Amino acid sequence: MSRQILTSIIYLLIFDYSISVEFNAKTYPNPKTFRGAKECNMRSISNLCDPDQVFDESTRYRLNSELQQMTRRTEKVQGGFCDRKGFEPLLLIAHESVIFFLSALDHQFYYSSEPETGFDQSDFLAIKAGQDSYLAEGNYTFALVNIFKQIGGAKNIQVTSEDKETDYKQKAKPNNNALIFSPSYLTLISSFIVLIFGLL
């Protein structure tokens, strides 16, 4: 998958407790290149990237084999080469405490965290609710900056706050644009796995 397509499809933001590590389409290893595959802990070009070595080598290659078979299974029998080609899945694996994932293709914003972070699902939905319109129109920078600023103060903001603009808990309404992965799932395998289907 070319760097341009990867850029147009994803922005991947990964945060740990105290040290912030930001990945985007330019810095996250691309398993579709020789150099990126090595950084993804794969010996050759692949459909899987596991920079944190969440899975052992045999598991990584088993999953990669299934992803490649998925491409073959979704191929069409008619049309030109580009028309026949099946979709190209990528499996990106991370091992972090709090993970945010923004899919620029469909304006979906994903979130996952371990229970020990002290930042629960209702906090995330409440903060995100105020930025849904900006996410929907593709104003990602504005929306994400506002969301991340509020997350830092989430534990200190009370329902009785006089600052109505930052008192996000009073206007919290869950929204279908956010998908939340349960903490038990994250704790079980300590990873966040996203499967993206993009066309080459």
LINSUL-V231442 format. One record per backbone hydrogen bond with DSSP energy under -1.0 kcal/mol. NH is the residue of the N-H (numbers start at 1). CO is the residue of the C=O. E is the energy in kcal/mol with one decimal. If there is no record, write none. Layout:
NH/CO/E ; NH/CO/E
This chain:
6/2/-2.3 ; 7/3/-2.2 ; 8/4/-2.1 ; 9/5/-1.5 ; 10/6/-2.3 ; 11/102/-2.0 ; 13/100/-1.6 ; 15/98/-2.1 ; 16/19/-1.4 ; 28/24/-2.9 ; 33/30/-1.8 ; 37/33/-2.6 ; 38/34/-1.6 ; 39/35/-1.9 ; 40/36/-1.7 ; 41/38/-1.6 ; 42/37/-3.0 ; 46/31/-2.8 ; 49/91/-2.7 ; 50/40/-1.7 ; 53/50/-1.7 ; 60/56/-2.3 ; 61/57/-2.3 ; 62/58/-1.8 ; 63/59/-2.6 ; 64/60/-2.4 ; 65/61/-2.1 ; 66/62/-1.8 ; 67/63/-2.2 ; 68/64/-2.3 ; 69/65/-2.1 ; 70/66/-1.8 ; 71/67/-1.5 ; 72/68/-1.6 ; 73/69/-2.6 ; 74/70/-1.5 ; 75/72/-1.1 ; 76/84/-2.9 ; 84/80/-2.4 ; 85/81/-1.6 ; 88/198/-1.8 ; 90/196/-1.4 ; 91/47/-2.4 ; 92/194/-1.6 ; 93/49/-2.6 ; 98/15/-1.8 ; 99/112/-2.8 ; 100/13/-2.1 ; 101/110/-2.2 ; 102/11/-1.9 ; 103/108/-2.7 ; 105/9/-1.1 ; 107/103/-1.2 ; 109/177/-1.7 ; 110/101/-3.5 ; 111/179/-1.6 ; 112/99/-1.9 ; 114/97/-1.7 ; 117/114/-1.7 ; 118/115/-1.3 ; 124/120/-1.7 ; 125/121/-2.6 ; 126/122/-2.2 ; 127/123/-2.3 ; 128/124/-2.8 ; 129/125/-2.0 ; 131/128/-2.0 ; 135/131/-2.1 ; 136/132/-2.5 ; 137/133/-1.5 ; 138/135/-1.2 ; 139/134/-2.6 ; 140/138/-1.8 ; 143/139/-2.0 ; 144/140/-3.2 ; 145/141/-2.4 ; 146/142/-2.0 ; 147/143/-2.4 ; 148/144/-3.0 ; 149/145/-2.1 ; 150/146/-1.8 ; 151/147/-1.9 ; 152/148/-1.3 ; 154/151/-1.1 ; 156/153/-1.2 ; 161/158/-1.7 ; 164/162/-1.3 ; 167/163/-1.1 ; 168/166/-2.3 ; 170/167/-1.3 ; 178/175/-1.2 ; 179/109/-1.1 ; 181/111/-1.7 ; 186/182/-1.6 ; 187/183/-3.0 ; 188/184/-2.0 ; 189/185/-1.7 ; 190/186/-2.4 ; 192/94/-1.4 ; 194/92/-1.4 ; 196/90/-1.6 ; 198/88/-1.3
